[in-house]
């Protein structure tokens, strides 16, 4: 059914683009300008920010990072100067009718043309026991949305294998990796290959780096938008790189996502 909708309307009508970025704080004007330039350049349907470090978000904050186009937004407050998430969207592209949140998670549900989407913005904890609680809570939630197109993105603070971490003092915590892999397997989510670079977080020493940011997609999302890719872009003021989920316009078609090569 979803594929028929895409074919009927054409990908240029329903094309979907999502930006995810751990901004490491949006309190300063320079950081807000950086995010706004990213939005202007990429023109996303949805922007997911992690670690806003803001206790309150209003229209002025969103306008500073989104621009003058029509927008909607939802946010989760920081705890002191830690955490905080924002999900903003283009109201002319996406009709959002609900938003909910729980610890480390901010969710919006809406519609693009006839396609119902659920976008889950995640800022994972560092503590192992808190990660276990997050994956155990998120698993049934994701499975309950199986009939919809689901996209989970953000800073998971977890890696899947030793190849996703490099540098001094960055050891693989196998138990945490196993928990994260189990979550992905149990929810039947597709882990996209990363284009543009190998890692998404870089320590200031220029040696230590890891891939802790990613997009995870449901089968129905991939049916609606075949040949999705995620592209990691140049690092800016944050120690995380912004990365974008988009349709590979040069290779649009029914080719299975798991076979996609960057």
C-alpha positions in Angstrom: 0.0 0.0 0.0 2.7 2.5 1.0 4.7 1.7 -2.1 1.6 2.3 -4.2 1.2 5.7 -2.6 4.8 6.6 -3.3 4.5 5.5 -6.9 1.3 7.4 -7.4 2.5 10.7 -6.0 6.1 10.5 -7.1 9.2 10.7 -4.9 9.6 14.4 -5.5 6.3 15.0 -3.7 6.9 12.7 -0.7 10.6 12.8 -0.4 11.8 12.7 3.2 14.8 14.3 4.7 15.8 14.3 8.4 18.7 16.0 10.2 20.1 14.7 13.5 22.7 16.6 15.4 24.1 16.6 19.0 24.7 20.3 19.2 26.3 20.3 22.6 24.3 23.4 23.6 22.2 25.9 21.9 22.5 28.7 24.4 25.0 30.8 22.4 24.2 32.8 19.3 27.0 31.3 17.2 25.8 27.7 17.7 22.2 28.7 16.7 23.6 30.4 13.6 25.5 27.2 12.7 22.4 25.1 13.0 20.3 27.5 11.0 22.9 27.5 8.2 22.7 23.7 8.2 18.9 23.8 8.0 19.0 26.4 5.2 21.5 24.3 3.2 19.8 20.9 3.6 16.1 22.0 3.8 14.9 19.1 6.0 11.4 18.0 6.7 12.5 17.3 10.3 15.4 18.5 12.6 16.3 16.4 15.7 18.6 18.1 18.2 20.2 16.3 21.1 21.9 18.0 24.1 20.3 21.4 23.6 21.2 22.2 27.2 18.1 24.4 27.3 15.6 24.3 30.2 12.9 26.0 28.1 12.3 26.4 24.3 10.0 28.9 22.7 9.2 30.2 19.2 12.2 32.6 19.3 14.6 29.7 19.9 13.2 27.6 17.0 13.1 30.6 14.6 16.8 31.2 15.4 17.7 27.7 14.3 15.0 27.0 11.7 14.4 30.3 9.9 11.2 32.0 8.7 9.4 29.1 7.1 6.4 27.6 8.9 7.5 25.3 11.7 6.2 23.2 14.5 8.3 21.9 17.4 8.4 19.8 20.5 11.1 19.7 23.2 12.3 18.0 26.3 13.9 20.2 28.9 17.5 19.8 30.0 18.2 18.7 33.6 20.3 21.6 34.8 22.9 22.1 32.1 22.7 18.5 30.9 20.7 17.0 28.1 17.7 18.5 26.5 16.2 17.6 23.1 14.3 19.5 20.3 12.4 18.1 17.3 11.3 20.7 14.8 9.6 20.2 11.5 8.4 22.1 8.4 4.6 22.5 8.7 4.2 22.7 5.0 5.8 19.3 4.5 4.6 17.4 7.6 1.3 17.3 9.5 2.2 16.4 13.1 -0.7 15.7 15.4 1.0 14.3 18.6 4.2 14.5 20.6 5.2 12.5 23.6 8.4 12.0 25.6 9.9 9.9 28.3 13.4 9.7 29.7 16.0 10.2 26.9 13.3 10.0 24.2 11.2 12.6 22.3 8.6 11.3 19.8 6.5 12.9 17.1 3.7 11.3 15.1 2.4 12.8 11.9 1.7 12.3 8.2 3.4 13.0 4.9 0.8 12.9 2.2 -0.9 9.5 3.1 2.1 8.1 5.0 2.0 8.0 8.8 5.4 8.4 10.3 6.8 8.2 13.8 10.1 9.9 14.5 11.9 9.1 17.7 14.6 11.4 18.8 17.0 9.7 21.3 19.7 11.0 23.6 21.1 7.9 25.2 22.5 7.9 28.8 26.1 7.0 29.6 25.3 4.7 32.5 25.0 1.0 31.6 22.0 0.3 33.9 20.2 3.4 32.5 20.9 2.1 28.9 19.3 -1.2 29.8 16.2 0.5 31.1 16.0 2.7 28.0 16.3 -0.3 25.6 13.8 -2.3 27.6 11.3 0.5 27.6 11.8 1.5 24.0 11.6 -2.0 22.5 7.8 -2.6 23.1 7.1 1.0 22.2 8.8 0.6 18.8 7.0 -2.7 18.2 3.7 -1.1 19.0 4.2 1.2 16.1 4.9 -1.6 13.6 2.1 -0.5 11.3 3.7 2.9 10.8 6.9 4.2 9.2 9.4 4.5 12.1 12.7 6.4 12.2 14.8 6.4 15.3 17.7 8.8 15.3 20.1 10.6 17.6 23.0 10.1 20.0 22.6 6.6 21.4 25.9 6.8 23.4 26.4 3.2 22.3 28.4 1.4 19.7 27.7 -2.0 18.0 31.3 -3.3 17.6 34.9 -2.6 18.2 35.2 -1.2 14.7 33.0 1.7 15.7 35.5 3.0 18.3 39.1 4.2 17.9 41.6 5.9 20.2 43.1 6.0 23.6 41.0 5.0 26.5 38.0 4.1 24.3 37.5 0.4 25.0 34.6 -1.7 23.8 32.1 -2.4 26.6 30.8 -5.7 25.3 27.8 -5.9 27.5 26.6 -2.5 26.4 27.2 -3.3 22.7 25.3 -6.6 23.2 22.3 -4.8 24.8 22.3 -2.3 21.9 22.5 -5.0 19.3 19.7 -6.9 21.0 17.5 -3.8 20.9 18.1 -3.4 17.2 17.4 -7.1 16.5 14.3 -7.3 18.7 12.7 -4.2 17.1 13.5 -5.4 13.6 15.1 -2.1 12.8 17.5 -1.5 9.8 20.9 0.0 10.7 21.9 2.1 7.7 25.5 2.2 6.4 27.2 5.5 7.2 28.3 7.6 4.2 30.8 10.4 4.3 33.0 9.3 7.2 33.5 6.4 9.6 32.8 8.1 12.9 30.3 10.6 14.3 32.0 11.8 17.5 35.6 13.2 17.8 37.5 14.0 20.9 39.6 17.2 20.8 42.8 15.1 20.8 42.3 14.2 17.2 42.9 10.5 18.1 39.8 9.3 19.9 36.5 8.9 17.9 33.4 6.7 17.7 30.2 6.1 15.9 27.5 6.7 18.5 25.1 8.6 16.3 22.9 6.9 13.7 19.6 6.4 12.1 17.6 3.2 12.6 14.6 2.5 10.3 11.6 0.2 10.2 10.8 -1.9 7.2 7.8 0.2 6.4 9.9 3.3 6.3 12.2 1.7 3.8 9.3 0.5 1.8 8.0 4.1 1.6 11.4 5.6 0.9 13.6 3.1 -0.9 17.4 3.7 -1.1 17.6 5.9 2.0 21.1 6.8 3.0 22.6 8.6 6.0 25.4 11.0 5.3 27.8 12.4 8.0 28.9 15.9 7.3 31.8 18.1 8.4 32.2 18.7 12.1 31.3 22.2 13.2 31.4 23.7 16.7 30.2 20.5 18.4 32.3 17.4 19.0 29.6 15.5 17.1 29.0 15.7 13.4 25.6 16.6 11.9 24.2 13.8 9.8 21.3 13.6 7.4 18.9 10.9 6.3 17.8 11.4 2.8 16.8 9.5 -0.4 19.6 8.6 -2.8 18.1 10.5 -5.7 20.5 9.1 -8.2 19.4 5.5 -7.4 15.7 5.7 -6.7 14.0 2.4 -7.0 13.0 -0.8 -5.3 16.5 -2.1 -4.5 16.6 -3.5 -1.0 18.2 -1.1 1.5 20.3 -3.8 3.1 22.1 -4.1 -0.3 22.9 -0.4 -0.5 26.6 0.5 -0.7 28.1 3.9 -0.1 
